[in-house]
Amino acid sequence: MIRLLGRYRLALAGIILLTIFWVWNDVRWSRDEAFRAAEAEAFDDSIKELPESLEEPLGVDVQNTPGVPRPTEPSDPPDAAIEHGSQTSAVPTTEELPDKIVVMGRLESEDGSWVARDLPDWQNAIYVVDNPNATLHTPINKGKEANPYLTYLIENYDNLPSIIAFLHSHRDGYPQAWHTDAIDYSNVKSLQALRLDYVRREGYVNLRCIDIPGCPADVQPFRDPPDHDHVYEYRVPEIWEYLFNNTDVPHVLAVPCCAQFVVTRGAVLRRPHSDYVRFREWLYSTDIPDEESGRIMEYLWHVIFGKDPVLCLPLQQCYCEVYGRCEWMSLKKRNPVIGYRAVTTL
């Protein structure tokens, strides 16, 4: 009887603990959801209040903000619109197509129609990686997003629009688009806010400003002792030599993840067509697993398009220059949260 009573008390204690945990977790979830909604509303409002011109952003003196260069207009006018032959959906019924394009890869099971629907002022080239009968498709399904990116450049090298955005197939939402720096993790909102004059000036622009993961020194080819979380970084020297035909391997490669970026035609054409062919040949022939070969390319895109091996912009500068979110910086000083992810300092 005593033993039975002890078991009863133990079971009752377990039930009480589980109930307390459930109630606490429910309260925490409700609190977090309320916080996220409030933060999203504040962020959205701050963007809506930005003026059309960034000459005098609201709420912050960009010119006098330490470490944040004032946005400048490009010295050259944008390139004239040219016809592009890789669009796969309806485009405006005008004589000229938009002089910018979204490039992405997707599985047959994934929906890419959101690009044409929600970004009608962009052309699109959407490659299906697992259906060789699709209008646009990659030769094989290997190398993650690097495969359709390189396939587009190889097939359209002589007929590029002036601005090319390379995106993943997910439109928005968490967790699939956790790396997208916009409300609702939305690629649509990201491109709608993108400052094209800054892209024209820079040649290459990463669409992610939050620099973790990727910065300040994520890939170190000569790391000693090796890091088990970076299994294939020790092979970067041989890959670098094959891709770039030199042995000037940097000791650090760093850039905010996750291979969503925008480049200009000029940045692409600084390399010969044969370079992009060689890059894809490596992607197809390497014995490195698919997930890791795509990740290695993730840390090389900015180098391919002319940037230094380490490209980690200060957070304030990135949001102001890339998205015109200069006024938002003052909000963050009061409540330092970025994309629902806490940061320790600005």
matplotlib code that plots the C-alpha trace (Angstrom):
import matplotlib.pyplot as plt

x = [0.0, 2.8, 4.6, 1.4, 0.9, 4.5, 3.9, 0.7, 2.4, 5.2, 2.7, 0.8, 4.0, 4.8, 1.4, 1.7, 5.1, 3.9, 0.9, 3.2, 5.5, 2.6, 1.1, 4.5, 5.2, 1.8, 2.3, 5.8, 4.5, 1.7, 4.1, 6.6, 3.9, 2.6, 6.1, 6.8, 3.6, 4.3, 7.9, 6.7, 4.1, 6.7, 9.2, 6.5, 5.4, 9.0, 9.4, 6.1, 7.1, 10.3, 10.2, 10.5, 13.9, 16.6, 18.1, 16.6, 15.6, 13.2, 14.4, 18.2, 20.9, 22.7, 25.4, 26.4, 25.9, 29.3, 30.1, 27.2, 28.1, 25.3, 23.6, 24.7, 23.3, 25.1, 27.4, 26.2, 22.5, 21.0, 21.5, 18.8, 16.2, 17.1, 15.0, 15.8, 14.9, 14.7, 11.5, 9.1, 5.9, 3.7, 5.5, 4.2, 2.8, 5.2, 7.9, 10.6, 10.9, 12.0, 15.8, 16.1, 15.4, 14.9, 16.8, 16.0, 15.9, 13.1, 11.9, 9.0, 6.9, 7.6, 5.5, 7.4, 4.4, 4.7, 7.5, 5.4, 2.4, 4.1, 7.1, 5.5, 8.2, 10.9, 11.5, 12.0, 14.1, 13.0, 14.9, 13.4, 16.2, 14.5, 12.5, 14.5, 11.4, 10.7, 11.1, 14.0, 15.9, 19.4, 21.3, 21.4, 20.2, 23.4, 25.0, 21.9, 21.1, 24.6, 23.5, 20.6, 22.5, 25.5, 23.2, 21.5, 24.8, 26.1, 23.0, 22.5, 26.0, 25.5, 22.0, 21.9, 19.7, 21.4, 20.4, 20.1, 18.7, 19.5, 16.9, 15.7, 12.4, 10.5, 8.5, 8.4, 7.7, 9.5, 11.4, 12.0, 12.9, 14.5, 17.5, 15.5, 15.9, 12.4, 9.0, 7.5, 10.9, 9.6, 11.7, 9.0, 9.3, 13.1, 13.2, 10.6, 12.7, 16.0, 17.9, 18.8, 21.1, 23.3, 23.4, 24.5, 27.2, 28.5, 28.1, 27.4, 25.0, 24.1, 20.4, 21.1, 22.4, 22.4, 25.8, 25.4, 26.0, 28.8, 30.8, 33.2, 35.4, 33.3, 35.5, 39.2, 40.9, 44.1, 42.4, 44.6, 43.3, 40.4, 36.9, 34.5, 31.6, 33.5, 34.2, 35.2, 37.0, 40.4, 39.6, 39.1, 42.7, 42.5, 39.0, 40.2, 43.1, 40.8, 38.2, 40.4, 43.6, 45.8, 47.1, 46.3, 44.0, 42.7, 43.0, 39.5, 36.3, 33.3, 30.0, 26.4, 24.7, 22.7, 23.4, 20.7, 22.2, 21.9, 24.6, 24.9, 25.6, 28.9, 30.0, 29.1, 30.9, 34.2, 34.7, 34.8, 32.0, 34.5, 34.9, 31.2, 31.4, 34.4, 32.6, 29.7, 32.0, 33.5, 30.1, 29.0, 32.2, 33.2, 33.0, 32.0, 28.4, 25.7, 24.9, 28.5, 29.5, 26.6, 27.7, 31.3, 29.9, 27.9, 31.2, 32.6, 29.9, 31.1, 34.6, 33.4, 31.8, 34.8, 34.5, 37.2, 37.2, 35.7, 32.5, 30.8, 29.2, 28.3, 24.6, 23.5, 25.3, 23.9, 20.3, 20.6, 22.5, 20.8, 17.2, 17.1, 16.1, 18.1, 15.2, 14.9, 18.2, 16.8, 14.1, 16.7, 18.5, 15.4, 14.7, 17.6, 15.8, 16.4, 14.0, 12.8, 16.4, 18.0, 21.4, 23.6, 24.7, 24.4]
y = [0.0, 2.4, 1.6, 2.2, 5.5, 6.5, 5.8, 7.8, 10.8, 10.5, 10.4, 13.3, 15.3, 14.5, 15.7, 18.9, 19.6, 18.9, 21.2, 24.0, 23.6, 23.6, 26.8, 28.5, 27.5, 28.7, 32.1, 32.5, 31.6, 34.2, 36.8, 36.1, 36.3, 39.6, 41.0, 39.8, 41.3, 44.6, 44.7, 43.9, 46.7, 49.2, 48.1, 48.2, 51.7, 53.0, 51.8, 53.4, 56.7, 56.9, 59.6, 58.8, 60.5, 59.6, 63.1, 63.8, 60.5, 60.8, 60.4, 60.3, 62.5, 59.9, 62.3, 62.7, 59.1, 57.5, 54.6, 55.1, 56.7, 58.8, 57.2, 58.7, 58.5, 56.6, 58.7, 57.0, 56.7, 53.2, 51.1, 51.2, 48.4, 45.5, 42.5, 39.3, 35.9, 33.8, 35.1, 32.3, 34.2, 37.0, 40.3, 43.9, 44.3, 46.9, 47.0, 46.7, 44.3, 45.4, 45.7, 43.5, 39.8, 37.3, 34.1, 31.1, 27.3, 25.2, 21.6, 20.5, 20.3, 23.9, 26.9, 29.8, 31.6, 34.2, 35.9, 36.9, 37.7, 39.8, 41.2, 42.2, 44.8, 42.1, 39.5, 36.0, 32.9, 30.0, 26.8, 23.5, 21.3, 17.9, 17.9, 17.8, 18.4, 21.8, 24.9, 26.1, 23.3, 22.5, 19.7, 17.8, 18.3, 19.0, 21.8, 23.5, 27.0, 27.5, 25.2, 27.3, 30.5, 29.4, 27.8, 31.1, 33.0, 30.4, 30.4, 34.2, 35.6, 37.6, 38.8, 40.0, 42.7, 45.3, 43.9, 40.3, 39.1, 35.5, 34.2, 31.0, 29.6, 30.4, 33.5, 34.1, 32.6, 31.0, 28.7, 28.2, 31.8, 32.5, 34.2, 36.8, 40.3, 41.6, 41.6, 38.1, 37.0, 38.0, 38.1, 40.2, 42.9, 42.6, 43.4, 46.1, 47.9, 47.3, 50.5, 49.8, 52.8, 51.2, 48.0, 49.8, 51.5, 48.4, 45.7, 43.0, 43.4, 40.7, 40.8, 39.8, 42.4, 40.4, 38.9, 35.8, 33.2, 34.0, 36.8, 37.8, 34.8, 31.8, 30.0, 29.6, 27.3, 27.0, 26.6, 24.7, 22.6, 21.8, 22.7, 19.8, 22.3, 23.3, 19.8, 20.8, 24.2, 22.4, 21.7, 25.4, 25.9, 23.2, 24.4, 28.0, 27.1, 25.2, 27.9, 31.0, 29.6, 31.0, 30.1, 33.3, 31.6, 34.0, 32.9, 34.0, 34.0, 35.7, 37.1, 37.0, 33.8, 32.4, 33.0, 35.5, 38.5, 41.0, 41.8, 44.0, 43.0, 44.7, 42.7, 39.5, 40.5, 41.2, 37.5, 35.6, 33.1, 30.3, 31.1, 30.3, 27.2, 26.1, 26.9, 24.7, 21.9, 21.8, 21.8, 18.8, 16.8, 17.4, 14.5, 16.9, 16.2, 18.3, 20.3, 21.2, 22.1, 24.6, 26.0, 26.5, 28.4, 30.5, 31.9, 32.6, 34.5, 37.9, 37.1, 35.9, 39.3, 41.4, 41.9, 41.3, 37.9, 39.4, 41.4, 42.1, 45.5, 47.2, 46.5, 50.2, 50.9, 47.8, 48.6, 52.2, 51.6, 48.5, 49.1, 52.8, 51.9, 54.8, 56.0, 52.5, 52.8, 55.2, 52.7, 50.0, 52.2, 52.1, 48.4, 46.6, 43.8, 43.0, 40.8, 39.4, 38.4, 40.1, 41.8, 43.1, 46.3, 48.5]
z = [0.0, 0.9, -2.4, -4.3, -2.5, -3.4, -7.1, -7.0, -5.5, -8.1, -10.9, -9.5, -9.2, -12.8, -14.0, -12.0, -13.5, -17.0, -16.4, -15.2, -18.1, -20.6, -19.1, -19.0, -22.6, -23.8, -22.0, -23.5, -27.0, -26.7, -25.5, -28.2, -30.9, -29.5, -29.5, -33.1, -34.3, -32.6, -33.9, -37.4, -37.3, -36.1, -38.8, -41.5, -40.4, -40.4, -44.0, -45.1, -43.6, -45.7, -48.3, -52.0, -52.0, -49.6, -49.6, -46.2, -44.5, -41.6, -38.1, -38.6, -40.0, -42.2, -43.2, -39.6, -38.4, -37.7, -40.0, -42.3, -45.7, -47.1, -50.1, -53.4, -56.9, -59.6, -61.8, -65.0, -66.1, -66.0, -69.1, -71.7, -71.6, -73.9, -75.0, -73.1, -74.3, -71.1, -69.5, -68.8, -67.8, -68.9, -69.2, -69.7, -73.2, -74.3, -77.0, -74.3, -71.4, -67.9, -67.8, -64.8, -64.1, -61.3, -61.7, -59.5, -59.5, -58.2, -57.9, -60.1, -56.9, -56.0, -57.1, -58.7, -60.1, -57.3, -59.2, -62.2, -60.0, -57.3, -59.1, -62.5, -63.1, -63.2, -65.9, -64.6, -65.6, -63.4, -63.9, -63.0, -61.7, -61.7, -65.0, -68.2, -70.2, -68.6, -70.8, -68.7, -66.9, -65.7, -67.3, -64.0, -60.5, -58.6, -56.7, -55.1, -56.2, -57.8, -60.6, -62.0, -61.3, -63.4, -66.1, -66.6, -66.9, -69.4, -71.5, -71.5, -71.3, -74.5, -73.8, -70.2, -68.7, -66.7, -63.3, -62.3, -58.9, -57.9, -55.4, -53.8, -54.8, -51.5, -51.6, -47.8, -44.5, -41.6, -41.4, -45.1, -45.8, -42.4, -44.1, -46.0, -44.5, -44.8, -43.0, -43.3, -44.5, -48.0, -51.1, -52.7, -50.1, -50.2, -54.0, -53.7, -51.2, -53.0, -54.0, -57.6, -57.9, -55.1, -57.1, -60.2, -58.3, -56.5, -59.1, -56.5, -53.5, -51.0, -50.1, -46.5, -44.1, -40.9, -41.0, -39.0, -40.3, -42.6, -40.9, -39.6, -40.6, -41.4, -43.9, -43.0, -45.5, -43.4, -40.0, -37.6, -35.9, -38.4, -37.4, -37.6, -38.4, -41.6, -42.9, -46.4, -45.9, -46.1, -49.7, -50.6, -51.8, -54.5, -55.5, -55.6, -57.8, -60.2, -60.4, -60.5, -62.0, -59.2, -55.8, -54.1, -51.6, -48.9, -45.3, -44.6, -46.8, -45.2, -46.4, -45.0, -46.0, -48.0, -51.7, -52.5, -54.2, -57.1, -59.7, -62.7, -66.3, -66.1, -63.1, -64.9, -68.1, -66.3, -66.5, -69.8, -70.6, -70.2, -66.4, -65.8, -67.8, -65.7, -62.5, -63.4, -64.6, -61.2, -59.6, -61.7, -61.3, -57.7, -55.2, -52.5, -51.4, -53.0, -49.9, -49.3, -52.9, -53.0, -49.7, -50.9, -53.9, -51.4, -50.1, -53.5, -55.3, -54.1, -55.1, -58.6, -59.1, -58.0, -54.3, -51.6, -49.9, -46.7, -47.4, -44.1, -44.1, -40.8, -40.1, -40.2, -43.4, -45.1, -44.3, -45.3, -48.5, -49.7, -48.7, -47.8, -44.2, -42.7, -40.4, -39.0, -37.3, -34.8, -33.9, -33.3, -30.8, -28.7, -29.2, -30.9, -32.7, -36.4, -38.3, -35.0, -34.1, -31.2, -31.6, -28.8, -30.4, -33.4]

ax = plt.figure().add_subplot(projection="3d")
ax.plot(x, y, z, "-o")
ax.set_aspect("equal")
plt.show()
